[in-house]
Amino acid sequence: RILLLLQGGAVTNRGITQFKLFQQKGKKSCLRDCIDDFEDACFKVQSLLACVKDDHVKDGLDALDQQVQGLALQAMAARWMAVALWYRKQYSECLSKFEEV
């Protein structure tokens, strides 16, 4: 579970970096890459939350702490993805991501 949380954080940070590069240099490939990174981060967090749900009774507070961290990471990745989708002019997808958060 901790590895999934760390991987999700790393992928989110990479996505944020790609988005900042897009803002500075205007490369559309950076925008596409950052959206892919944010989707990957959300998938990793979903995997983490599934593991936490299974281990919640066994691990107690550790599982709950990781669940809260995972939800915060998922919200951050979803917000950044929504901003990137807005820049791609995919407004309906953007709004659905903001509604997820």
MARBA-3410 file (N, C-alpha, C, O; in Angstrom, 1 decimal):
101
0.8,-1.2,0.0,0.0,0.0,0.0,0.9,1.3,0.0,0.6,2.2,-0.7 ~ 1.9,1.2,0.8,2.8,2.4,0.8,3.4,2.7,-0.5,3.6,3.8,-0.9 ~ 3.8,1.6,-1.2,4.4,1.7,-2.5,3.5,2.3,-3.5,3.9,3.2,-4.3 ~ 2.2,1.9,-3.5,1.2,2.5,-4.4,1.0,4.0,-4.1,0.9,4.8,-5.0 ~ 1.0,4.4,-2.8,0.9,5.8,-2.4,2.1,6.6,-2.9,1.9,7.7,-3.4
3.3,6.0,-2.7,4.5,6.7,-3.2,4.5,6.8,-4.7,4.9,7.9,-5.3 ~ 4.1,5.8,-5.4,4.1,5.8,-6.9,3.1,6.8,-7.4,3.3,7.6,-8.3 ~ 1.9,6.9,-6.7,0.9,7.8,-7.1,1.4,9.3,-6.9,1.1,10.1,-7.8 ~ 2.1,9.5,-5.8,2.6,10.8,-5.6,3.7,11.2,-6.6,3.7,12.4,-7.1 ~ 4.6,10.3,-6.9,5.6,10.5,-7.9,5.0,10.8,-9.3,5.5,11.7,-10.0
4.0,10.0,-9.7,3.4,10.2,-11.0,2.7,11.6,-11.1,2.7,12.3,-12.1 ~ 2.0,11.9,-10.0,1.4,13.2,-9.9,2.4,14.4,-10.0,2.1,15.3,-10.7 ~ 3.5,14.3,-9.3,4.5,15.3,-9.4,5.1,15.4,-10.8,5.3,16.5,-11.3 ~ 5.2,14.2,-11.5,5.7,14.3,-12.9,4.7,15.0,-13.8,5.1,15.7,-14.7 ~ 3.4,14.7,-13.5,2.3,15.3,-14.3,2.3,16.8,-14.1,2.1,17.6,-15.0
2.5,17.3,-12.8,2.6,18.7,-12.6,3.8,19.4,-13.3,3.6,20.5,-13.8 ~ 4.9,18.7,-13.3,6.1,19.2,-14.0,5.8,19.3,-15.5,6.2,20.3,-16.1 ~ 5.2,18.3,-16.1,4.8,18.3,-17.5,3.9,19.5,-17.8,4.0,20.1,-18.8 ~ 2.9,19.7,-16.9,2.0,20.8,-17.1,2.7,22.2,-17.1,2.5,23.1,-17.9 ~ 3.6,22.3,-16.1,4.4,23.6,-16.0,5.3,23.7,-17.3,5.4,24.9,-17.8
5.8,22.6,-17.8,6.6,22.7,-19.1,5.7,23.2,-20.2,6.1,24.0,-21.0 ~ 4.5,22.7,-20.2,3.5,23.1,-21.3,3.2,24.6,-21.2,3.2,25.3,-22.2 ~ 3.1,25.1,-19.9,2.8,26.5,-19.7,4.0,27.4,-20.2,3.8,28.4,-20.7 ~ 5.2,26.9,-19.9,6.4,27.7,-20.3,6.7,27.6,-21.8,7.1,28.6,-22.4 ~ 6.6,26.4,-22.4,7.1,26.2,-23.7,6.0,26.0,-24.7,6.2,26.1,-25.9
4.7,25.7,-24.3,3.6,25.6,-25.2,3.6,24.3,-26.0,2.9,24.2,-27.0 ~ 4.3,23.2,-25.5,4.4,22.0,-26.3,3.1,21.2,-25.9,2.9,20.9,-24.7 ~ 2.3,20.8,-26.9,1.1,20.1,-26.7,1.4,18.6,-26.2,0.6,18.0,-25.6 ~ 2.6,18.1,-26.6,2.9,16.8,-26.1,3.1,16.7,-24.6,2.8,15.7,-23.9 ~ 3.6,17.8,-24.0,3.7,17.9,-22.5,2.3,17.9,-21.9,2.1,17.3,-20.8
1.3,18.5,-22.5,-0.1,18.6,-22.0,-0.7,17.2,-22.1,-1.3,16.7,-21.1 ~ -0.5,16.5,-23.2,-1.0,15.1,-23.3,-0.3,14.2,-22.3,-1.0,13.4,-21.6 ~ 1.0,14.3,-22.1,1.7,13.5,-21.1,1.3,13.8,-19.7,1.1,12.8,-18.9 ~ 1.0,15.0,-19.4,0.6,15.3,-18.0,-0.8,14.7,-17.7,-1.1,14.2,-16.6 ~ -1.7,14.7,-18.7,-3.0,14.1,-18.5,-2.9,12.6,-18.3,-3.6,12.1,-17.5
-2.0,12.0,-19.1,-1.8,10.6,-18.9,-1.2,10.3,-17.5,-1.6,9.3,-16.9 ~ -0.3,11.1,-17.0,0.2,10.9,-15.7,-0.8,11.1,-14.6,-0.9,10.3,-13.7 ~ -1.7,12.1,-14.8,-2.8,12.2,-13.8,-3.7,11.1,-13.8,-4.2,10.6,-12.7 ~ -4.1,10.5,-14.9,-4.9,9.4,-15.0,-4.3,8.2,-14.4,-4.9,7.4,-13.7 ~ -2.9,8.0,-14.6,-2.2,6.9,-14.0,-2.2,7.0,-12.4,-2.3,6.1,-11.7
-2.0,8.3,-12.0,-2.0,8.5,-10.5,-3.4,8.1,-9.9,-3.4,7.5,-8.9 ~ -4.4,8.5,-10.6,-5.8,8.2,-10.1,-6.0,6.7,-10.1,-6.6,6.2,-9.1 ~ -5.5,6.0,-11.1,-5.6,4.5,-11.1,-4.8,3.9,-9.9,-5.3,3.0,-9.3 ~ -3.6,4.4,-9.7,-2.8,3.9,-8.6,-3.5,4.1,-7.2,-3.5,3.2,-6.3 ~ -4.1,5.3,-7.1,-4.9,5.5,-5.8,-6.1,4.6,-5.7,-6.4,4.2,-4.6
-6.8,4.4,-6.8,-7.9,3.4,-6.8,-7.4,2.0,-6.3,-8.1,1.4,-5.5 ~ -6.3,1.6,-6.8,-5.7,0.3,-6.4,-5.4,0.4,-4.9,-5.7,-0.6,-4.2 ~ -4.8,1.5,-4.4,-4.5,1.6,-3.0,-5.8,1.5,-2.2,-5.8,0.9,-1.2 ~ -6.8,2.2,-2.6,-8.1,2.3,-1.8,-8.7,0.9,-1.8,-9.3,0.5,-0.8 ~ -8.6,0.1,-2.8,-9.1,-1.3,-2.8,-8.3,-2.1,-1.8,-8.9,-2.9,-1.1
-7.0,-1.9,-1.8,-6.2,-2.7,-0.8,-6.5,-2.3,0.6,-6.6,-3.1,1.5 ~ -6.7,-1.0,0.9,-7.0,-0.5,2.2,-8.4,-1.0,2.6,-8.5,-1.4,3.8 ~ -9.3,-1.1,1.7,-10.6,-1.6,2.1,-10.6,-3.0,2.5,-11.2,-3.4,3.5 ~ -9.7,-3.8,1.9,-9.5,-5.2,2.3,-8.8,-5.4,3.6,-9.1,-6.3,4.4 ~ -7.8,-4.5,3.9,-7.0,-4.6,5.1,-7.4,-3.7,6.2,-6.7,-3.7,7.2
-8.5,-3.0,6.1,-8.9,-2.0,7.1,-9.1,-2.7,8.5,-8.7,-2.0,9.4 ~ -9.7,-3.8,8.5,-9.9,-4.4,9.9,-8.6,-4.9,10.5,-8.4,-4.8,11.7 ~ -7.7,-5.4,9.6,-6.5,-5.9,10.1,-5.5,-4.8,10.6,-4.9,-5.0,11.6 ~ -5.4,-3.7,9.8,-4.3,-2.7,10.1,-4.9,-1.5,10.8,-4.0,-0.7,11.3 ~ -6.1,-1.3,11.0,-6.7,-0.2,11.7,-6.3,1.2,11.3,-6.6,1.6,10.2
-5.6,1.9,12.2,-5.2,3.3,12.0,-4.3,3.5,10.8,-4.4,4.5,10.1 ~ -3.4,2.6,10.6,-2.4,2.7,9.5,-3.2,2.7,8.1,-2.9,3.5,7.2 ~ -4.2,1.8,8.1,-5.0,1.7,6.8,-5.8,2.9,6.7,-5.9,3.4,5.5 ~ -6.4,3.4,7.7,-7.2,4.7,7.7,-6.3,5.8,7.2,-6.8,6.7,6.4 ~ -5.1,5.9,7.8,-4.2,7.0,7.4,-3.8,7.0,5.9,-3.8,8.0,5.3
-3.6,5.8,5.5,-3.2,5.6,4.0,-4.4,5.9,3.2,-4.3,6.4,2.0 ~ -5.6,5.6,3.6,-6.8,5.9,2.9,-7.0,7.4,2.7,-7.3,7.9,1.7 ~ -6.8,8.1,3.8,-6.9,9.6,3.8,-5.9,10.2,2.9,-6.2,11.1,2.1 ~ -4.6,9.7,3.0,-3.6,10.2,2.1,-3.9,9.9,0.6,-3.7,10.8,-0.2 ~ -4.4,8.7,0.4,-4.8,8.4,-1.0,-5.9,9.2,-1.5,-5.8,9.7,-2.7
-6.9,9.5,-0.7,-8.0,10.4,-1.2,-7.5,11.8,-1.4,-8.0,12.4,-2.4 ~ -6.6,12.3,-0.6,-6.0,13.7,-0.8,-5.2,13.7,-2.1,-5.3,14.6,-2.9 ~ -4.5,12.6,-2.4,-3.7,12.6,-3.6,-4.6,12.5,-4.8,-4.3,13.1,-5.8 ~ -5.6,11.7,-4.7,-6.5,11.5,-5.8,-7.2,12.9,-6.1,-7.4,13.2,-7.3 ~ -7.6,13.6,-5.1,-8.2,14.9,-5.3,-7.3,15.9,-6.0,-7.7,16.6,-6.9
-6.0,15.9,-5.6,-5.0,16.8,-6.2,-4.8,16.4,-7.6,-4.8,17.3,-8.5 ~ -4.6,15.1,-7.9,-4.4,14.7,-9.3,-5.6,15.0,-10.2,-5.5,15.4,-11.3 ~ -6.8,14.8,-9.7,-8.0,15.1,-10.4,-8.2,16.6,-10.7,-8.6,17.0,-11.8 ~ -7.8,17.4,-9.7,-7.9,18.9,-10.0,-6.9,19.3,-11.0,-7.2,20.1,-11.9 ~ -5.6,18.8,-11.0,-4.6,19.2,-12.0,-5.1,18.6,-13.3,-4.9,19.3,-14.4
-5.7,17.4,-13.4,-6.1,16.9,-14.7,-7.2,17.8,-15.2,-7.3,18.0,-16.4 ~ -8.1,18.3,-14.4,-9.2,19.1,-14.9,-8.6,20.4,-15.5,-9.1,20.9,-16.5 ~ -7.6,21.0,-14.9,-7.0,22.2,-15.4,-6.4,21.9,-16.8,-6.5,22.7,-17.7 ~ -5.7,20.7,-16.9,-5.0,20.4,-18.1,-6.1,20.1,-19.2,-5.9,20.5,-20.4 ~ -7.2,19.5,-18.8,-8.3,19.3,-19.8,-8.9,20.6,-20.3,-9.3,20.7,-21.4
-9.0,21.6,-19.4,-9.5,22.9,-19.7,-8.6,23.5,-20.8,-9.0,24.1,-21.8 ~ -7.2,23.4,-20.6,-6.3,23.9,-21.6,-6.4,23.2,-22.9,-6.1,23.8,-24.0 ~ -6.9,21.9,-22.9,-7.1,21.2,-24.2,-8.5,21.5,-24.8,-8.8,20.9,-25.8 ~ -9.2,22.3,-24.1,-10.6,22.7,-24.5,-11.5,21.5,-24.5,-12.5,21.4,-25.3 ~ -11.3,20.6,-23.6,-12.2,19.5,-23.3,-13.0,19.8,-22.1,-12.8,19.3,-21.0
-14.0,20.8,-22.3,-14.7,21.4,-21.1,-15.6,20.4,-20.4,-15.6,20.4,-19.2 ~ -16.3,19.5,-21.1,-17.2,18.6,-20.4,-16.4,17.6,-19.5,-16.8,17.3,-18.4 ~ -15.2,17.1,-20.0,-14.4,16.2,-19.2,-13.8,17.0,-18.0,-13.7,16.4,-16.9 ~ -13.5,18.2,-18.3,-12.9,19.1,-17.2,-13.9,19.2,-16.0,-13.6,19.0,-14.9 ~ -15.2,19.5,-16.4,-16.2,19.7,-15.4,-16.5,18.4,-14.6,-16.7,18.4,-13.4
-16.4,17.2,-15.3,-16.7,16.0,-14.6,-15.6,15.7,-13.7,-15.8,15.1,-12.6 ~ -14.3,16.1,-14.0,-13.2,15.8,-13.1,-13.3,16.7,-11.8,-13.1,16.3,-10.7 ~ -13.8,18.0,-12.0,-14.0,18.8,-10.9,-15.1,18.3,-10.0,-15.1,18.5,-8.8 ~ -16.1,17.7,-10.6,-17.3,17.2,-9.8,-16.8,15.9,-9.0,-17.4,15.7,-8.0 ~ -15.8,15.2,-9.5,-15.3,14.1,-8.8,-14.7,14.5,-7.5,-14.8,13.8,-6.5
-14.0,15.6,-7.5,-13.3,16.1,-6.3,-14.3,16.6,-5.4,-14.0,17.1,-4.3
END
